[in-house]
Amino acid sequence: MTPAMGTKEKGILFKRNKLIENIDAYSDSDYAENPLTRRSTSGSVLIIANGPISWASKRQSIVALSSTEAEYIAGADCLAVRLLTLQ
């Protein structure tokens, strides 16, 4: 796999002297983004020492009835990934 053009100098920086006390987890969703299936898309990222260690984007497996429900589903998916990283 070759890096994309113009991205050789890009990278992920982990701060060496930053104490790793917690994992920051962020999630978001795009409510009913697909007009045919009405399914939403979830996205999440896990961060340790100011650097991402895991990120994902996927179509939700069920149809959310509101944008709030889509956000809850995205948050639950993100929490599941975070719990898996603690094992």
Secondary structure, 3 states (H helix, E strand, C coil): CCCCCCCCCCCCCCCCCCCCCCCEEEEEEECCCCCCCCCCEEEEEEEECCEEEEEEEEECCCCCCCHHHHHHHHHHHHHHHHHHHHC
